[in-house]
Amino acid sequence: MTNKTGNMSAIEQGATAVTTHRVRDGHQVEYHDWLSEISPTCRAYPGHLDLQIIHPIAGLTATYTVIIRFDTRENLENWMY
């Protein structure tokens, strides 16, 4: 929704990246180490709002889901590329 000046509201400008990873058996420790390294880097990037990691449920799923939110699409794209 645009406001009276034609600009999008802050809520509508946000951008989210969702990635999923299936980690090979025996490599979970390395994956967690990588998450520990990349998370602070992501949080320090301009426009970063939130980072959530959804871990697999033992016996039900094998997929990690990482959700990263930025204040604008431009900031998300700058982080990605």
C-alpha positions as CSV (number, residue, x, y, z in Angstrom):
1,M,0.0,0.0,0.0
2,T,1.3,3.4,-0.8
3,N,1.0,6.5,1.4
4,K,-0.1,10.0,0.3
5,T,3.4,10.7,-1.2
6,G,3.3,7.5,-3.3
7,N,5.9,5.7,-1.3
8,M,5.4,2.2,0.0
9,S,5.1,1.8,3.8
10,A,8.0,0.3,5.7
11,I,6.2,-2.9,6.2
12,E,5.8,-3.4,2.4
13,Q,9.4,-2.6,1.6
14,G,10.8,-5.5,3.6
15,A,12.3,-8.5,1.8
16,T,12.8,-12.1,2.9
17,A,15.0,-14.9,1.7
18,V,14.1,-18.4,2.6
19,T,16.6,-21.2,2.0
20,T,16.4,-24.9,2.9
21,H,19.3,-27.3,3.3
22,R,19.5,-31.0,3.7
23,V,22.7,-31.8,5.6
24,R,24.3,-35.2,5.0
25,D,24.6,-37.5,7.9
26,G,27.7,-36.9,9.9
27,H,28.1,-33.3,8.7
28,Q,25.7,-31.6,11.1
29,V,28.6,-30.3,13.2
30,E,30.2,-28.6,10.2
31,Y,26.8,-27.1,9.2
32,H,26.2,-25.7,12.7
33,D,29.8,-24.3,12.6
34,W,29.0,-22.6,9.3
35,L,25.7,-21.2,10.7
36,S,27.7,-19.8,13.7
37,E,30.0,-18.0,11.2
38,I,27.5,-16.7,8.8
39,S,24.9,-15.5,11.3
40,P,26.9,-12.6,12.8
41,T,28.0,-11.6,9.3
42,C,24.4,-11.5,8.2
43,R,23.3,-9.6,11.3
44,A,25.9,-6.9,10.7
45,Y,24.8,-6.2,7.1
46,P,23.0,-2.9,6.5
47,G,19.2,-3.3,6.7
48,H,19.2,-6.7,8.4
49,L,16.1,-7.2,10.5
50,D,15.9,-10.8,11.5
51,L,17.4,-14.3,11.1
52,Q,15.7,-17.5,12.0
53,I,16.9,-21.0,11.8
54,I,14.4,-23.8,11.9
55,H,16.1,-27.1,12.8
56,P,14.9,-30.5,11.6
57,I,12.7,-32.5,13.9
58,A,14.5,-35.8,14.6
59,G,12.7,-38.7,13.0
60,L,10.3,-36.4,11.1
61,T,12.3,-34.1,8.9
62,A,15.9,-33.7,7.6
63,T,15.6,-30.1,6.4
64,Y,17.0,-27.0,7.9
65,T,15.2,-23.8,7.0
66,V,16.9,-20.4,7.2
67,I,14.8,-17.2,7.0
68,I,16.6,-13.9,6.6
69,R,14.7,-10.6,6.6
70,F,15.9,-7.2,5.4
71,D,14.3,-3.8,5.5
72,T,14.4,-3.4,1.7
73,R,14.7,-5.6,-1.4
74,E,17.8,-3.6,-2.3
75,N,19.6,-4.4,1.0
76,L,18.7,-8.1,0.6
77,E,20.0,-8.2,-2.9
78,N,23.2,-6.4,-1.9
79,W,23.7,-9.0,0.8
80,M,23.0,-11.9,-1.6
81,Y,25.2,-10.7,-4.4
